[in-house]
């Protein structure tokens, strides 16, 4: 089947990858690297019975007025072959921050409208610079290259400097990993004290026996390495401060950076204040206790977390101030109606069985965190169908230059 060529206007941004979206007759065309407001000449394959296809931008005939020069030398716009050369990790970096936030708003509203939810979104911009804000990164290595996937291929684009990292030069210190054969992924965690933890997944790394702690340079020290679920060095890293610790296991979830984490906690504090909880608080998917640390100032908290190493970090953070239930939410037996439920599920959202149990709890107030707007809109739809009302919903720009963000909703019954 031969390719089609067309001149198309980019009218929006796809929310998972940050690709431009255009229409050709009855077909939706996704175009990696194109941005809202661009006019492009592109090619694409007919989709058969599908109503969408992924195309290739051949040339940009007119650039969006919302473009800026991407402030990173590894961005694809600085490459002669942007689809296969250049880092694909920050697809919205060539948009102004204001327009990027507008694009995220549009994606969130489309997700909500699919559940027939019509509401106003409170937009909360990222605080501070959109560079050097991330303490967690997930690069890959493959056959001697260490970096990130290119924009429209699985090719690894090697990087020596990452402008969104809290320590931009971290990659130049990890070059010894390039000698390993095979391929895999690194999960880097860096704290404000300059300590680094690495989780390595993928092909076996024969001969890698780290002696820790390992001084990487004058500001960074490698304190923990996890290889195939075996931890060398420290089992936890502190993302907080000595006075206000936030210990996590290197493989567990945490916000992308300190500013994003502060934004999440400030939002929870705001909504708990508005909810006026008068009684016990139940937090599900509690992780290492990041939200329970705030919630305990508003009432007695019971937290639910099933993963063992994460529960250990929870206890290290909060001691016995918070009651901890070690069971999946799907098996949770709620004997006392909570005054408020705080829910921070994984990207896939709340499972059908867990949702059934949570709705049956009859909590008069629910605060729902959603890092995937489609899953979040679906979960909101279930609560609304059960008689809850949506009082507020905020869009937090926790990850600038990317299509990712957090939705936080307050529901009452």
N, C-alpha and C positions, 0 to 999 in steps of 0.2 A: 504494500500500500504506500503510495508516494506521499511525501510531505506536502503540506500546504504552507503558503507564505501569505502574510497579511500585515497591514499597518494597523496597530491597535492602540487604544488609549488605556492606560492603567488607571483603574478607578478605585482600587482598594488594596489591602494587604491581607494575605492569608495568615491565619493566626499561629499555626504550629511552626512553620519554617521561616516566616517573614517574606514569602514570595509575593510578587506583584500579581494582581488579579485583573483579567480583561475578559471581554465577551466577544465571541465571533459567532454571529447568528445565534443558535441556541446552545452554543458550547461555551463552557467556562474554561479559560486558558490560564494556567498558572505559569508565571515566568520568573524563575530565580534571578535575583539581581535587579529587577525592575522595581520602581517605587511609584507610589501614588502621584499622578500628575505627569509621568513620563508618557511620551508618544514613541512607540518602538516599531521597528520592522522585525518580525519574528517568524519562525517556522515551527510547525507542530504536526504531529501525526493525527489523522482522523481517529476518533475514539470508538467507533463502532456503536455499541449500545450505551456506552457510558456518556454521561453529560459533562465530562471534564477531561482535560488532558494537560500534560506538562510540556511546555514548549521551550524554545531556545531563542533568546534575544540576539538578533543578528547585528542590529545597530540601534542606537538611541537617536531618533530624529529630533526630538525636543525634550530637554531635561525638565523635570519637575521644578517649579519655583521653590519647593521646600527642601531641595537638596543642599547639602553642605559637603565640603571636602572631608572625607573620613579621617579622623585624627589618629590613624594607625597605619604604619607602613605596610602591614600585612593584609590590609583590607583588599578585597578583589578589585576594587576600582583602580588600584595602583598597578594592576597587572595587565600585560598585553593579552592574556587569555584568562579572563576572570572566572570562567566556569570551572576550570581545572587547576588554576594557580591562584593562590591567595587563601587566606583563612576565612572559612564560612561561618565562624562562630558568632559574629555580630551583624546580622543582616540589615538591621535598621540604623547602623552607625552613620550611613550617608544621608540620613534624614535629620533635620533639626530636631532637638529634643521635644519641642512643643508639638511638632507634627507627628513624631513617633508616638507620643502619648495620645494624640487624637486618633491615630490608627488603632491603638489598643482599645480605646473606647468603642470604636466602631465594631471591632471583633467581639467585644463583650456584649454589646447591645444585640448583635446578630445571634449570638448564642442564647441570650435570654429570650429573644423574640421567637426562637424555635420552640420554646416552652410556653409561648403565649404570655410572657412576663413583660409588661410595659412599666418601666420605672425610670427615675432619674439616677444617674451615676454621679457620685462625688469623686472627682479626680484628685488624687493626692500625688503630686510629683515627687520624684526622688530628691532627697536632700543632698545638696552639695554637687560636686563634679560628677559627670557620667563616666569618668575615668578613675582608675585606681580605687575601685570600690568593692572588688570581689576577693574574699578570702578562701573561696572554694572554686576549683577549676577541674575540668575533666578532659585532659588531652589524651591522645592516643599515640602509640608507637607502632610502626609497621616496617619490618625489614630495613632497619637502620635509620628511619625517620621518626622524629618526635615532634608532634605539633597537633593540629586540628584538621578535621575533614575540610576539603575544599567545598565550595558552594554547591556544586551540582555533581559531585562524584565522591567516591570513597577514597580518593587519593589523599594522602596525608600532606598537608602543607607545613613544612618545618618552620618553627618560630624560635627566635632567640629573645624576643621581648614581647610581653603581653601587656598592652596599655590599660586593660581593665583590672589587672591584678593589683592587690595592695602592695605586692613586691614585683614590679614589672620585669625585673631581670631574673626571675626564678628559673626560667627555662635554660638560660646559659649555664646554670649550675647543675642541671640534670642531664647534660650531654652524655655522661657515662652510660646512661640507660640505652643509648642508641646502639651499643655494641651487641645487645641481645637479639637473637634471632626470633622469628615468628612475629606475632602481633598481639596487641591487647590494649587495655585502657588503664590510665592512671587516674586516681581521684586524689587531688591535692587539697590539703587543708592547711591554712596558714593563720596563725593568730597574731595579735598586735604586739606580742613580745618577740616575734621573729622565730617561733617554733613551727616546724613543718612536720605534718604527718602525710604518709603516702599509702594508699591502697592500690595494689597492683593486681589486675585480673588479666586473663588471657593465657598465652603459651607459657609453659614452664620456663623459669629463668635460671637455668643451671649455673651454679657458681656464685650466685648473688647471696652472700652471707653478711649482711650489714653489721658493723660494729657501732652501736649507738650509745650515747648521742654522738652525732657526726657534725662537726662544724662545716657548713657549706661556704660561708664567707663571714665577714665581720658582723653581719646583721641577721643571718639565718642559720638555724641549727636543726638538723633532721633528728627528730626524737622518736618517731614511730614509723615502722614499715609493716604493712600487712600483705602477705603473699599467699594466695590460695587459702584464705581464711585463717592463716597462722600469723599471729602478731609478734613482731620483734620490737623490743623497746617498750615505750609507754603505751598502755591500752587505751588511754584517754588523752585528749588535748583540750586545754581551756581556752574557749573563744571569748570569755569574759575578762574580768580583772581579778586580782587576788581578793579584793573586797566583795566583788559580786561575780562569782565564778559561773561559767556556763560550760561545764564539761560535756564532751560528746565522744562517742566511739568514732574512730576515723571513717568507718563505713556507714555510719548512720546519717540521718537527714539533719541538715541545718540550713538556715537561710544563706543566700549567696554572699552576703557581706555584712559588716557591722552596721552600716546605715540602713540596710533593708531590715535587719533584725530590730533595730530601734524603732523603725516605722511600724513594724508588726506589733511590737509591745505597746507603743503609744496608742495605736488604734484599738487594741483590746482594752486598754485602760479607759479610753474614751467611751467605748460602747458598754462596758460594764458599769461605768458611772451613769450612763443614760438608762440602762436596763433596771437600775435600782434593785439589784438582787437582795432579797431578804430571806436568806436561808442557804442551804447547802448548794455547792456548785459541783457539777460533774464534768470532767474533761475527758474526752475520748480521743484516741490516737495521740497520747500525751508526749511521746518521744522522750527526750532528755529533760523535760520539765520547763521548757522555755516559756510557755504560756501559764503553766501552773504557778511559776514564780511571781507573775503579776496577779493572777486570780486569787491567790491566798490572802491578798490584802483586802478583798471584798467579801470574804466569807470562807467557811470551812470547805476544803476541796477534796474530792475523791477523784483520782486519776486512773485511767485504764491504759495499759501498755503491755503488749504481749512479748516483745523481743527481749531476751535475757540481757544481752550486753547493753542495750539501751536503758533497760530498767536499772542496771548498775550505775550508769551515768546519772539517771534521775535521782537515785538515792544519794549519790555523791554531791549533787547540786542542792537538794532540798531536805536531806535527812529524813526525819520522821514528821516534819511539819504537814505533809500531805499524805493522806491514805492512798496506797498504790494497789490497784487490782491487776493481777497478772493473768489476763485472759483475753482472747480476741473479743472485739466488740460484738461479733455475731453470737458469742456465748454469754454475753453479759446479762446478769440477773439484777435488775434495778428494783430494789425492795422499797426504797423511799423516793418519792417524787422530788427531783432537784428543783431549786428555784431557777436555775439557769444551767444550760448545757453549752459547753464550748467544744466545737468539733473541728478538728484539723486533719481531715483524711488525706491519704496519699493522692497522687495525681489522678488515679482512676476513680476517685470519689468513694461514696458510701455504697457498700454492697446492698442488695435487696433485703437480705436477712438482717443485716445491721440496721438498715433504715426502719424495718418493721419494729425492731426492739426499741429504737430511739423514739419513734413516734408514740409507741405504747407507754413510754415513760411519762408523757403528758406534762413535760416541763413548760412553764408559762413563757419562758424566754430561751431563745436559741441564738448563739453566735456561731456562724459557719464560715470557715476559711476554705477557699478553693483556689488552687494554683492552676487548675485547668478550667477555663470558662465553660466548656461544653459539659463536663462532668458536674461543675458547680451549678449550672443552670438546671440540669436534670435533678440534682439533689434539692434545689430550691423548689422545683415543681412538685416534688413529693410532699414537702412540708406545707406548701400552699394548698395542695389537695386535701391535706389532713386538717385544714382549718386555721393554719397560721397566717399571719399578715406580715408582709415585708415592710419594715419601718424605715430601715436605712440600708444602703449598699454602697460600699466604697471600692474604688479601683486604686490599688497601691502600685506605683511604678517601682517595684523592687529590683528590677533587672534592666537598666537602661541599655540601649543599643540592640536589644533582643526583643522578640515578640512576647516575652514572658512577663507576667504580672500576677498580682494576687487580688482576688475578690473577697471582701469581708462583708457579711450580711448580718443584720439584726432582725430576728423574727419574734413576734409575740403572739400569744393565744389567750 
